[in-house]
């Protein structure tokens, strides 16, 4: 109740709840507020030890991190961990939601993250750290010498916001739409009139959605709802005495075409925000699909605003796609996803470069598992051992060098064969689970399986941390604003712990 439903510890002292509990079982004695706190702390300690044991078994992990400020103006740093368990299933655990009173510098953030990694014993296992594009977050990752992935959700948000702001005339249309939304959200008369007309038309009573300046998808949702409700909306406004003017049919035509441009970006954002499915491998393929879809739409658009919006987005998508196709933290997960492999790339040459990088990684694993030759080698069959003299070791250094060279050559050849055999194998259907594929093919591609475990746990976005803070907003509410930072961390950990 306290953990799952964000109820305050004082709920056990509320008269209504006490009466309810007594009605259910008159003999039951409710715990005190302090006893309830102790129970949560005890459960937290036990669950954390279980989680640590689970994380320690993982061969590789990836992290997301984000900052949040509570209603009390207390800053918190959240770090989530993503890994594959013994059954090769994706798991997410909240490593910490720490009170962060110090300045949000890269050095302080790096120190806090390093302490969390040390506490959980995962410093050597981290494949990637995913955060937003804040300079202090990026610098903290660099200070920790971790590979850094920028949250794709934030990347898309910045791209679309920039395109919306650059499109001439669209800002004015958004302003007019906001005024209409505000009218029906702030005026009870307008709100009730809209509901009446929706009921008369046999439609669901849907409210208009307000645009939030910092989130592009709120613009999409505002336009989508307004366009869907344009008929009852126009009827309601015609019966109201207001200075707010409704959108014209020509403006709704612009809205319709802009929705067609923005819809693929909303779909991609939702697709890449999942925690329970492999997601990093989809970044390049989905950007490729956005490139293709928007490129197709440009000549089809009839309104100037929608056409210009599509052109701005097309340029930005192509620019980002070119960047992503040379970043191994994105290219290797794509190659190691049997649904995509090289077909996920827009550029064949970049796909070839990624295959070479994958081959190098595979070769390194093979060579690291190959035993090194001893300092001296006994003569093989057919060789003349010769007399045991002081010159018996004259050729030792050359012989060892040749042996190491042969092993290096064999590792490279084996790596090439394994990668090429995998790449040439038929793709699996897009809706199948790549983790299931690797479970059944780990003996066929043992070294690539190791790499797949390492790169499949990378999340495409830092949304897992945002979800923690979304819950944190419920936990640290006006009714629970006296919670200690430690209690906040315990409740949020237990809420997300399965």
N, C-alpha and C positions, 0 to 999 in steps of 0.2 A: 504493500500500500504506500509506504513512504518512498520506496525505491521505484516502483512501477508507475504509481499514479501521482507522484510529486506532492503527496500530502505532507504537511508539516508534522514535526514530532509532536506538537501540541494537540494533534487530532485526538489523541487518547484522553485529553482533558475537556474536549468539546462536549457540551451537554447533550446535543442531539446524537452524537456518535455513541456516547456512553449509554444512552437510552436504547439505541438500536442494538448494541451488543448485549445489553441486559435482556432485551426481548428475545434474542436468538438463544441465549443460554444464561439464565439468571445466576448460575453457579460460577460462571467464568469471571475471573478477576483480571481486569485490563492492566497491562504493565504501565509503569509511570513513564513520563517523558524521558527521564535519565536512563531508565532501564531499556527503553526503545533505542536510544542512542548507542548504548552498550551492545545491544543485539546487532545493530547495523555494523558497528566497528568489528565485532567478532566475525560476522559473516564476511565482511570485506577482507579481513586478514586471511581467512581460510580460502576464499575464492582467489585471492591474489597469488597464494602459494600454488594452487592448482593451475592457474594461468601461467605462472612462471615455468612450471614443469612442462607444460604444453609447448610454450615458446622455445624452451631449450632444446626440444626434440627437432625443431625445424632446421633444415639445412640452410635456408636463406630467408630473410625477412625484408620488407620494405616499410617505410614509415611515412606518415603524413603529420604535419604540424600546423597549428594556427593559433592566433591570439583572439581573446574575447574580453570585453569589459562588462561587468555585472551592473545591476541596478544600483548597487552600492558604490560604483566606480572602482571596484577591485578588478585588477587585470589578472587573467589566467592564461597559461600556456597549456594547450592540449597536444598530446602526441598519441597517435594510434599506430598499431602494428598489424601488418598484413602478411600472412604466410600460408603455406600448405601443410595440413596435418598429415598424420600417418596414412590416412585414406586418400591423400592427394586432393583434399577439398579445401577451398579458400576459407580462411578464418580471419576475423578481425577482433583485436583486443585493445582496449584503452590502456595504454601504459601509464598515463598520468594526466591529471588535470591540476596543474600546480599553480598556486597563488604566485603572481609575478609582480612584486612591488617595485623592483628595480627598473631602471631605464631600459627601453626595448632596443638596446644596441645589439649588433651582431655578436660581440664578445659575450654578453650576458646570455643571449639566446643559445649560443653554441655551448656555453658552460652548462646550462640547464639541460639541454638535450644530451650532452655527453654523460651527465650524472644519471639521467634516466636510462640510457643505454647500458651503462656500467651496472646499475642496480638490477637490470633484467638479464645481464650477461649476453648481450647481442651485438656488442660493438663490432666484432669481426664478421658478423653475418649480414650486415645491412647492404642491400643491393642499391637502394635508391631512397632519397628523401624527397617527397612531393609536398610543395607548398604553393602559396600564391606568388605573384611576381614582385612582392615587396622587396626592396633592396636589402633590408636587414635580414630577411629570411634567406635570401640567396647567398649573402655574404656569410651567414652563420653556417650554411651547408658547406661553403668553400673552406671555412676555417676548420671544419670537422673532417675535411678531405673526403666528403661523401659525394657521390654522383647525385646531381639535382635534377628533378623533373618539375617543370612549371605546371600547375593545375590547368588542365585543358578547359575546364569550366570557366576559369577566370580569363583564359586566353580568348575563348569565344565571346565572352561578355565584353571584353575590351574591343575586339574586332567589330562586333555588331553595333556597340555604342558609338564607336568612331564613325562607322558608315551612316548611322542614323543622323548624327550631328552634321555630317558633310553633305547630306542630300538636301538640295535647295527646296524650300517650301514645306519640307516634311515637319520641321520644328513647329511651324505655324499650325499645321494640321493636328499635331500632337497636343498643342496648347488648346485648340478648340475642343478636341476630344476630352481633355482633362476637365474643362469647364462643364461639359455635359455630365461627366461622371460625378463631379463634385456636387452638382445640382441634385442628382438622385441619391447621393449618399448623405447629404447634409439637410435636405428638405424632407420632412415627414410627409408633406402633402404630395410632393413629386414621387417619393418612394411608394406611397400607398396607391397613387394613380397608376403607376407602372405595374404594380402587382395586380390591380383590378383588370387591366387590359390583358395581361399575360394569362390570367385565369379565364377571361372571356374567350380568348383565342385557343384555350385548351393547351397552353404551353406551361412548362415548369417555371416557377417563380424564381428566376435567376437574377442575382444582383450584378450591377456593373462592377468592374474591377479597376482599382486605382493604380495608376502608373507609379512605380518607385524609381527615382532618378538613377540610382546606382545599379539597377538590374534591368538589362535589356529585355529579358523575357517578360517582364511586367508590361512593357510596351506592346509586345506581341499578344499577351493575354488580354490587355485592355482593348486592343483593336479586334481581337477574335470575338470577345463577348459582345462588343458593340455591334459588330457586323451581324452576328447571329441573332441579336435582339433588335435589329434595326426597324422591323415592322412595328412591334409594340412600343418601341422607344419613340418613333416618329408620331405615333398616335397619341402617346402620353404627353409629349411636348406641345402638340397642337392644342391641347386643352388646358395648358398651364399659362399663367401670366408671369412671364420671366423675360429678362434681358438676354438670357443665354439662347443662342440660335442653334438649331439642330444642324447636323452634317447634311450636306446636299447629296443628291444621287451621284453627282460627279465625284464628290469626295469619298463616298462609299465605294465607288469604282476603284479609286486609288488605294483605299484601305484593303479591298479584296486582292488587288495585285501585290501589294506589299506583304500581305499575309502569305501569299504563295512563295515569295522570296524568303521570308523569315522562317517559315514552317520547318524546312530541313535543318536549320540551326537549332531550333527547339528540340527536334527529334534527336539530333546528335548529342545535345547536352544531356538529355534524359538517358540515352543509351550509354554514355560514358560516365555516368554518376553512380553506377551500380557498385555494390560492395561484394556481392556474392558470386559474381561472374568475372572471368578474365576480362580486363578492360584496357590495359595499356596497349595490347596488341591491336586494338581497334582504332587507335588514334590516327595513324597514317592512312589506313583504308577509308575511314570515315571522312577525313579531310579530302581524300581523292574523290569520294562520292559527292562531297559538297562542291568541289571544283567542277566536276562534271555536270551536276544538277544546275548550279547557278549559271554556268557557261551556256547551257541549253536554254535557260529562261530568258537571257538578255535579249535575243532577237524577237522573242515572243511577246514581250511586254508592250502594251499599247500606251500606257500613261508614262509621262516623262519622269515623274518622281520614282515610280517603281523600277523603271529601266536604269535610272541613275543609281538607285540604291543597290541594285543587282551588280552594276559595274564596280562600285566601290567595294562590295563584298568579294567579288571575284578576284580583284587585285590583292586584297588582303589574304584571302585563303591561299592563293598561289604562292605568295611570299612566305607564309607560315609553313606551307607544305614543303617548299624547297629547303627551309631550315630544318624541319623535322626529319627529312630524308637523309640527313648527314649526321644525325645524333643517334649514337648506338643505343642509348637508353630507350629510344623509340623503335629503331630499326630491328634490333635483335628480337624483342617480343613479337613483332610482326612476322618475321621469318620463322620463328619457333611456334607460331600458331598454324596448325595444319589446315585451317580454313582459308588462310591468306597466302603465306609464304611470299614469293616474289610478285604475285598478282596484286598484292596490296599496295604496291608502289606505283606512282605516276611515271617516274623516270626509270627506264630499264637500266641505264648506266648506274644510277644510285642503288638499284636493286642488286646489281652485280657487285658493287663495292661492299654492300651489306653482307652478301654471301661470303666474300673474301674475309670480312671481319669475323663472321660466324665460324668460318673454317679455322681461322687463327685461334679463336677461343676454344674450339673443339680440340685442336692440336695441342694446345697448352694443357688441357685436362688429361689427354692421353699421355703426354710426356711426363706430367707430374705423377701419374700412376705407374710409370715404367721404372723398375728398379735401376739405379745407376750401377755401372760396372765397378768392381773393386779396383783398388789402386794398382794391383798387379793381377794379371790374368795367367792361369796355368796354360801350357801349350795345348792346343787342340789336337785331335787325332790327325796324324799325317805330318805334324810339325816336328822338327828335330829339336828336342829339348836342349841338346848340347851339354857340354860339361858344366858343372856348377862352378862358375868362375866369377870374378868381380865384374866381368863385362856382360853377365847374364841379363842385366836390367838395362842395357844400352838402348834397346828399342821400346822400353816400357811406355814412355810418354807418348810416342807416336801411336803405339798400339791402342792405348786408352783413348786417344783423340779420335782415331779411326772408328773405334767401337761406339763412342758417343755420337759421332757423325752418322753412323749407320742407324743408331736408335732414333736420332732426330729425323733422319730421312723417313724411317718407318712410321714415326708418329705423324709427320706431315702427310704422308701418303694415306695412312689410315683415316686421318681427319678429313681429307678431301673425299675419300670414298664414302665415308659415313654421311657427310653433308650432301654430296651430290645424289646419293641414293635416296635420302629423305626428300630433297627438293624435287626430284623427278617422280616421286610417288604421287598418286592421285590425291587431290584435295578432298577433305571431308566436307559435307554440307555445312553451310554457314550457321545453321541453328543447332548443330551438334556441339557437345562440350569438348573443347580441346584437352581438358584435363583427363577425360575418359580415354581419349586417344593415347595420351602419353602413358597412362596406366597399362594399356595393352601393348604398347610398343617400346617399353623401356629396355627390354632385353635385345630388341633389334637395333635400337639406337641408344646404347647405354650412356654415351658421353653427351649427346644432345639432350637426353632426359635430365641430366644434371643441370644443364643450362636452362632447360625449360622450367625446372623447379625454381631456379634463381630469378628468372625474368617474368614468370607468370603471376607472381604475387605483387607486381607493381600496380598500384591503382592509377587510373588515368587522371584522377582529380583529388583535391583535398576535401571533397564533400564529406567523407567520414568524420573529419574534425568539425565541420560545420554542423553536422547532425548532432554531435556531442553538445555543441554550444546551443543548438536549438532546444535541446532538452534542458540545458543549464538555465536557459531563460525561464523555464517553468519551475525549476528547482529553486532558483534565487529570485523569487517573485516578491511582490509587495507584502504577501502574507508570510513569506519565509526569508525576509531580508536580514535576519539575525544569525543565519547559519554561518558557522566558522568555515574558512577555506578548506580545512581538513574534512569536515562533514560533507562539503560540496563534492570533493574528490571521491570520497567513499560512495556516495549515492550515485554519482555519474558512472563510476566504474561498475558497480553492481547492476545498474540499469542496462548497460551495454553488454555485460558478461552473460554469455549463454551457458 
